[in-house]
């Protein structure tokens, strides 16, 4: 049993919000609900109802309820909330009894795992679904059962799903949600049918398979040998076959339609797996095994990181940056994210095998990798940055089994939109809350002009549904704003479009897509600020070595430039000329930066970068360098603050629609530190000079948090940086590398 289930500390007492809570059924779930809310102080009285007399006595003795009744009608007199915690197949009888009573304004709710069955039973009993009935289902449990196992902390950090209907009273929903949140639960809402399908797949089907497998093996004459030599994997998988048979009998009957649907899907997959074994099809088997293994790891990491980030946001993860220090040594920052994304995309569409080294195992790049696994591509790894992609060719992608989840990766969504616009199947692209706020019209509009059919939420925001079976036509597109993602999206769509596709930029942007296409043997014509592809060619598998990301290196380039007596070498950094705007701008400001050991790796220029302390001066940043340093401006604002004189940035309105409004957020923080700064619609004006300390807010933007960490090197007092959790998902070893070279930044509460 987990420590969480052992924790029986009561929840913190609060002011009462209801007079009487009635809990019908005092098993583990009902008893824990009653005990937790009694401890919380939110209910003046908690009344239990149970048919078992010893359980009623125990419930009072153990402090689970204030009093207990055998008679339902007596217990429900004056009830404000009635929680139904009886077995699913007993629910019909219970609801029929409740329908005979005068319940006044009482709110009804339940804990059953098959909501469709509960809703049907309630409608039959009451003649219609009661408006103040809020169906619910806590995803929590324990190996123990009965009222003696009641645990006030059982639901902490567990999900509770509410499934209100259109006619459900909003105030009733809010009250039930408040009660669950008081127990520490994470409450979500879901449609009834969707809930039952999800639970059928994630809980009911695995239990059915475990029961069936153990029963099948136990019936054979050699069963003793089977169980004697069973390894840990068998025991782990079949552990759930030790669950309560009666309870699961009820669940399978109550949710049989959803269970059958998922069982049929699994049977089809099992038949395909059997056929692969029978045919000796190793490629098919490898595809299944790699998808299964890495999908489990990928989504587990996403959930773990999301839980970490959510917890850190709720606790306001704070960086404490102590003033002063210098920066020295040799380090290598993580691999380039842009190249990692594109290596997966083009490797999947190539014919043959592509080997990738130095792949960035960050959440965004892993989202792209998982997307192509979902579309039938066999991908091995990542394992210490090594990935092996078994390409399927330009026309080999398969329809994903459902929506493709891309987390917070805008790059994945924009580039995939171009690729998917020409496929034969429909695809829905979704993301997290942050990505769902970011506009996608910049890619959707030109793709529609090529013949694509793309549906989006209001204002062009995700989710995006890209309709398949469309014939795309090539075109010449003059981009209104320089954007490597838009350019790459259209070039990838152009691989499938009739004729040629030309993209003309108002200013140069990163050209990783053009370089990598050539590396895969696909011809690309580049003339000035235009790039052109024609359909009809193929991509051939190759070897890619991903260099260190200059966007991550930028924080240390500025750090070593502004800190006295500093000299730092950043190893194996990608120095693609469309990405070196940060170096060019720092040099114009007087930075002492040299490139050493210059070489080309997989079509990308790479170098070690040596940077020394320098006396920086303010400049008017040339507008032609803005697209080449668009991601690096937060930390460049710190360089401008430490420079002598005024720095002016124009033509950077794109900064206002990044993970945050980076112009305004940086301006607010710099003002707090005593810097003279003026934000403008498309840029900022910074008067260089001294910088104090204070409390600044990153607003969940990892680059803002890291930029203010660098600022501490020249601050005269500590800087407290709020809302830094997302640094862990984008640059997880930032604090470790910062400490290694001499910066004094730590998480609050850690030395």
N, C-alpha and C positions, 0 to 999 in steps of 0.2 A: 504494500500500500504506500502511496506517495506521501511525502511530507505535507503536501497541501491538504490531503485528506486527514492527516493526523492532527492538523492544526484546528483546535476546537475553541480558540479564543473568540469571544463574542465580538460582533461588530460594534463600532462606537455608537453609544446611545444618542438619539436625536429627539427632537420634539415630536409628539404624536401627531399624525395626520389623519388617522382613522380611529374610530372607537373600537370596532370589533372585527377581527379577522377570524374566519372559520376555515379550518383545513380538514377536508374529508379524505381520510386515508393517511395513516401515520407510519408509513414505511419509511425507507431511507430518504426519498425525495420530499414527500410531504412533511415528514418530521423535521428534516433539515430546514425547509422553508419556514415552518412554524417556529423552530428554535431560533433561527437567525433573526427573524423579524421581532420575536419577543425580546431578544437581546438588544435589538436596535432601538427600542423605545418608540418606534413609529406607530405601534398599535397599543391602545389602552388595555385591550384584552385579547388574548389568543385562545380560541376554543377549538378543541380537536373532536373529530368524529371517527370512530373506528368500531367495527363489528366485534373485534377481539377484545374481550374483557381484560386479560393481563396486559395487553398493549395500552389500554386506556389508563390503567393504574401506573404503568411504567412512564408513560408520557408526562404525567403530572409529577411523579417522583424525580424524573431526570430534568425537569425544568423545560421540557419541550413546549408545553402549553400551560395556560393558567388553569384550565379545567377541561374535562373531557365528557362527552355525551355519547350514549348509544343511539339516541333518537335524533334523526336528521332534522325534523321539524323544530324540535326544542333548541337545537344548536343554532339554527339559522335565524332565530328571532333577533331582530335588530342588527343583522350582519351588514357590514359595509362592503366587505370583499369575501368571496367564497372561493377557495382554491380546491379544485377537484384533482386529487392525486390517487386515483384508484386505477386498477388494471384496465386496459383498453376495452376489453369485452365486457367489463362491469359498468362501463360508462353509460351505455344505453339505459340500463335499469336505473342508475343514479339520476340521470337527466329526467327520466320519466317521473321520478319521485319529486324532484325539484320543481317540475312544471306544475305540480299540484299545489305548491306553496305560494303564499304571498311574500315575495322576496323584496318588495319595495324597490328601492333604488340600488340594491346590492349589485356590485360588479362580480361577474363570474369569470373564472379563468381556469386553465387546466395545465397539465404537464405531460400529456400523452405524446408519443413519438409518431403517430399517424394522424395528421390533422384533418385530412379529408373525411375519415371515419367519424371523428368527433363532431365535425360540422354537420354531417348528414344526420347523426344521432340527435343533435340539438334541434335541428329543423323538424325532425319527426316528432320529437317530444313536445316542443313549444309551438309547433305550427309554422314557425318562421325563426330564423336565427335571431336570438335576442340581441338588441343593439348594445347591451352592456356586457356581452360575453366576449372576452378577449382570449382566443386560443393561444397557447404558448407551449414551448418545449425547451427545457433546460438540457444542454449537452453536458451532463456531469453524472458521476456515479461512483461506486466503490465496490470492492469485492465483498464487503459486508452488507447486510440487509437488516430490515426491521427497525423499529423505533429506537432500539438501543444503539443503533449506529448513527442516529441523527447528529449532524455536524453543522454548527452555525456557519462554518467557513467553507462548506462544500462547494458553493457556487462561485467563490472568489476566482477571478481570472478565467472563468469558463463562459462560454457563449450561451445565451438564452435567446431563442428565436420566437418572436411573436408573429402571428399570422392573422392580423385583423382583416375583416372583409370590408367591402365598400360601405356597408351599412353600419359598421361598428362605430360606436360613439367615441369621438376623439379624446374626450376627457377620461373615459374609462381606460383607453390605451395608455394615456399619459400616466395615470395612477399606477397601473400594473407595471409599467416600465420603471417608475420611480421605486417601487417596492423591490424589484429585482436588482436595480442599481445599488440600492441600500445594502444588498447582500454581497456587493463587489462584483456582480456579473457584468459581462459585456453584452449589451442588448442590441439585437438587430431585428429588422422586420423583413418578411418574405411572403410571397403569395403562397396560399395553401398548397396548390398543385406542385409548385416549384419546391417547396419544403419537402414534400413527400418523395419527389424524385431524387432530390439530393440525399436524403437520409436513406432511401432505398439503395443508392449506389455506395454510400460511404459507410453505412452501418449494417443495414439489413442484409444486403447481398453477402458481405464477408462472413456474417454469422451463419447464413444459410450454407455457404460453401464449407465452412469449418465443420458444422454439424454433419453435412453430407459426406465429407472426406473421412472423418473419423468413423462414422457408421459404416461406410463402404469397406474400410480396411479392417474394422473389427469383425465383420461377418466372414472373413476369409479364414481358412483353416490354419494358415501360417501367421495368424495375427500376433501370436506371442513374439515371433522373431521380428515382425514389423515394428512393434512397440519397443522391444528390447533394444533395437539398434537405431531407433529414431534419434536424430541429432537435434541440436538446439533450434534449428530453423523450423523443424516439424513441430516441436513443442511450442515455439512462439506463435506459429500460425494457427495451431489448433487450440491454443489456450482458451479462446472465446467459446469453444464448444463446451466448456464447463459452465456456461451461463444457465440461468433458470429456464428449463425447457417450457414450462407453462407460460411464462411471460413472452418468450419468443414465438410460441405457438400463436398467442393472441396477436402479436405484432404482425406476423406474416399474413394472417388472415385479414387483419384490419387494413393493411397496406398492400394487398396482394397485386393490384393492378400495376403499381409502380415497381414492385419487386419483380413481377413477371417481365416488365419492359426491360429492366436492367439485366435480368437473367438471360433474356433472349439476345441482347447485345453481347453479353459475355460469352454465350454459347457460340455465336458467330466467330468471335475472336479466337475462342478455343479450337474451333474447327480449322481455322486458318493456321493456327500454331501446330495442330496435329498434321495438317497437310505439309507444312514446312519440314517437320521432323521426318515424315514418311518419304518426302522427296530429297532429303538431305540438303535442303536449301539453307546453307549457312548464312547467306546474306540476310535472308528474312529473319532468321533466328537472332542474328546480331542486332538487327534493327529493333526487334521487340525488346531484347534484353537491355540494350543501351538506352532506348527511350524510357523503359520502365525504371531503370536504376537512376538515371540522371533526372528524370521528371520528378521522382520522389525527392531527390536531393535539392533540385532547383526550387520546387514549391515549398519544401520545408525551410530552405534558406530565406525565401521571400517572406514566409509567415514569421520566421524567427526574427528577421530583420525588422519587419513591420511591427511585431510586438515590441522589439527593442526600441524602435523609433517612437512608437506610440507611447511607450512607458517613459521614454526620455522626454518627449514633448510634454506629457502630463506632469512630469517632474521638472520641466524646464532645464534640460541639460545645459550646463553653463561651463564655458571655458574661462579659466582665470589666467590671464597673460601678464606676467610680471615684467616690469620695465627693464630695458637695457640688455646687455649681452652682445656677443658677436657670433659670427657664423663661419665655421670652418669644417673641412673634411671632404670626403668623397661619398656620394650616395647615388642610388639609381631609383627613380620614381617609377610608379606602375606603368604598364603598357598603354599605348595610345588607344583610346576608346573608339575614335572614328575609324581607325584601320581595323580594329577588332570586329566592329560591326560589319564592315564591308567584306572582310575575309570570310565570314560565315555565309553572307548572302551570295557572293560570287562563287565560293567553293561549292555551295549547294547546287547552283545552276550550271556548274561545269560538268564536263564529261571526264570521268576518272576520279582519282583520289587527290585531295589537297591536304598537305600537312601544314599546320600553323604552329609557330613557336612564339612565346611571349604574349599569348592571348590574355587580355585583361579579364580576370574572373570577377568583374564587378556586376552588380545587379542588372544594369542596363544592357551590357553585352550578352549576359546570360539569357536575358529575355529574348533577344534576337535568335540566339542558338536554340532555345526551346521552341520558338515559333516554327523554325524549319524542321525540327523533329516532329512537331505536330503535323507538318505537311509531308511526312513520309521520308524525310532524309535521314540516313543512318549517319550519326555523328558520334565518334568515340572521344571521351574526355569531357571537359578539360581536366588534365592531370598535370599540375605544376606548369600551367601555361601551354601545354601541348594539346592540340586538337587535331583529330583526323576526320576529314569530311568525305564521305562517299557520295560524290555528286550524282545527280539524277538527270542532268541536262536541262536546257531551257524549258522544255515542255514536260518535265517529269514530276512536277509537284502534284500532290494529291490534296483533296479537300480536307481541311482539318476537322476533327470530330466536333468542334464547337468554337466559340469565340476565342480569338488569340489574345491572351493577356500580356501586355507589354510594360506593366509597372509604371515607372516614371520616365520611360525612354521616348522622348520626342523624336530622336533620330530613327529609332526602329519604326515608329508609326509613319513618319513621313516617307522614308525610303521604301518601306514595304507597300505603301499605297501605290507607288509606281509599278512595282513588280506584279502586284496582285490585280491591277486594273486590266491585265491582258490574259488572266488565267480563265479556265473554263468553269470555275466554281465560284460561288459567293463566299466572302469572308467578312467577318466582323472583327474589328480591331478595338480592343478596350484597354483601359489603363487605370491607374490609381486616381485618387481624388485630385491630386495636383495636375497630372497630365490631362484629366478630363476638363480642366479649365483653360487649356491652351488652344488657341485657334489653329485650325488645319486648312483654312481656305486658301492659304498660299500655295498648297499643293493640289487641293481639290479643284480649284478653278481652272488651272491650265490642263489638268488631266481630263476634266470634262470637255475642254476644247479639243482634246485628242480623240474624244468619243467614249471616254470612261463614264460609268454610271456609279456615282458615289453618294450615299445618303449620310447625313451627319445630324448631330443635335443642333439646337439653335446656335446661331453665330458661328457655325462651322466647327463646333467643338466635338470631341469624341463622345460616344463611340462612333466609329466610321464603319459603314457597311459598304464594301466594294463588290459590286455585282459582276459576276463572271460572264463569259460568252460574248464579250464585246470585241469588235474589230477596231483596233486603234489605228489612227492615221498620224503619220509624222507631221511635224510642223516646226516653224521657227518661232521661238518664244523669247521676247525681250523682257527680262525680269525687271520689275519696277524697283526691287530692292535686292541687293547682293545677298545671296543665301546659298551656301554649299548644299544644304539639305534639299532645297527646292531644285537646284541644278541636278543633283544626283538622282532625285526622284524621277525627273523627266528623262534623264539619260537611260535609266533602268527601264522605264516604260518604252523608250525608243528601241530597245532590243527586240521588241515584239511588234512595233508599229510599222505599217506599210510605208515604204519610202525612207526618207531620212528625217532625223530629229535634231534640230540645232537649238542650243540654249545660249543666249547672249547675256552676259553679266554687265551691270553698270560699273563694277569694279571687281578685281580678281578675288576669288575665294579659294578655300582649300581644294586641292585637285586630287585627292586620294582616289576618288572613283575613276577618273580618267586614267591615272597611273596603274591602278589595279586591273582595270579592264584590259589594258595593254599587256600586263603581266600574265593574264590568263589567255592571251592570244587574240583578243577581240580588238579590231581596228577602231581607233578613235582619232578624229581629226581635230586638232586644236589650232586655231588661228586667232591670235590676239586674245580678246575676251569672249570668244565663241568656242563651243565644243560641239561636235557633230558625231552621231552614230547612225548606222544603217542596220536594219534587220537582215537576217539571212546568214549570219556568221555564228560561230560557236565559241564557247569557253572551254578551255582545256585545263584540267587539274594541274596544280603547281605547288611550289613551296613558298611559304610566306613567313618572314620574321618580323614581328611587330616591335617597333622601337618604343622607347620610353616616351610618355605623353608630354609634349611641351606645355600643355595647359596646366598639368600638375607641376612641372618644373618651374613655371612662372612664379609661383609663390616663393621659391628659394632663390630665383634670380633677383627678385626685388629685395628679399631679406638680406642677401649678401651685399647688395648694392648700397643699402641704407645703413647697415650696421658697421660701426667703425672696426678697423683691424680685422676685416673678414676676407677670406679667400675660400671658395667652394668650387668643387668640380662635380658636375652632374653628368653621369655616364650614359652613353648610348641613347641620346635624345634624338627624336625625329626632328630634323631641321628643314623640312619641306618649305620652300620659299613662300608658299601660300599660308604658312602657319607661323612664320617668324616675325610677325608684326610686333610682338612683345619685345623681342631683341632689338628690332629696328628703332622702336620708340625709346627704349632705355638708352640706346647708344646716342640718339639725338639729344637726350637729356644729359649726356655726359657719362653714361655708364661704361665701366671697364669690363667688357665681355669679349672673349675670344673663343673661336671654335678650334678644337684639336682633334686629331685622328679622324678627319673627315673621310667618309666612305659611303657607298651605296649598298643597301641591303634590300633585296626584293623590289627594286625599283624606287625605293624611298631613300633620300639622303639622310645620313645619320652622322652625329658627331658627339664628342665629349665637349661640354661647355664649361669653360673656366670663367668665373665671375669674381671680381674683387671690389672692395669698398670704393666708392666714388662720390665726389661732390656733385650732386645732381642739380640741374637748373630747369626752371619751368619753360615750357614750349607751347606753341600752338600745334596740336597733333595733326599731321597731314591727314586729310580725309581719305586719301587712297590707302592709308594704313589701317583704317578703322575695321574693315571686314576681316583683315588678317590678324586682328587681335581682339575680336569681339568678346571672347570668353574670358580674356585676361584683364579686362578693364577694372574690375573691383580692386585687384591688387596693384594695378598701375595707378589708381587713385591714391593709394598709400605712398607710392613713389613720388607722385606729384606733391603730396603733403610735405614730404621731407626735402623737396627741392627748393632752391632759392628762386623766388619770383613766381609768376603766374603761369598756370597750365590751363589751356582751354581745349575742350573736346567738343566737336560738332559732328553731326551726321551719324549719330549713334542711337537713333530712336529705338532700334531693335532691343536695346538694353532694358527698355521699359516692359517688355513682354517675355522676359526670361522666367526662371523659377520664382523670381520676385521682380519688382520694379527696381532694378539695380542702381539706377541713377538716384532715385529718391531715397532708397534705403541706405545707400552709402553716404549720401548728403546728410541725412538725419544723424547717422553715427558720427561722422566727422564734425558736425556742429557740436555734438555732445562733448567731443574731445577738444573743443576750443579752436577748431580750424575755421578759417574764413572760406566759405564755400557757397556757391550759388548754382542750384540745379536749373537747367534750361530744358525746353521741350525735347531737344535732340542731343543733349550733352550736359556738360558741367564746367564750371569755372572754379578753380582751386587756387587760393593764395598760399604758397608754401611758407613754412615757418615752424614754430614749435607746436608740439602736440601733447596735451595732457592725458589724464586718465578718465575713467568713468564707466557707466553702464551703457552698452550698445545692444542692439537687437538684430539678429541675423534673419529673422522671419523665415526660418527653415531653409535658407539658401546656403548651401555648403560653401560656395565661393565667397560669400560675404563673411561667413564665420572664419574662414582661413585667412582672408585679407586682413581682418582686424587682429588676428593672432600675429601676423607679420608686423603690424603697426606697433606692437608693444616694444619692438627693438629700439624705437626712437621716442617712445612715450616717456613722460616724466612721472607717471604714476600708473598703478595697475589698471588694466582694462578688463572689465567683466563682460563677457559676450554671451548673451542669452540665445536659446533656441538653436543649439548647435548639433542636434542629433543626426541630421542628414549627412554630416561629414563622414560618419561611420559607414554609410552605404556607398559613397562616391570615392573616398580616399581613406580607406580604413586604417592605414598605417601612418596617417599624417602626423599625429602627435608623436609617435615613436621616432619618425625621421626628424621632426622638428627638434625633439630633445637630443637626438644624436648629434646634430650639428651645432647645438648651443642655444636654441631658443628655450624660453622658460614658460611654456604653456602646458597646463594640465586641466583635467576635468575637475570641477569643484568637488571637494570631498576626497580627492585622491592626491597623494603626494607625488 
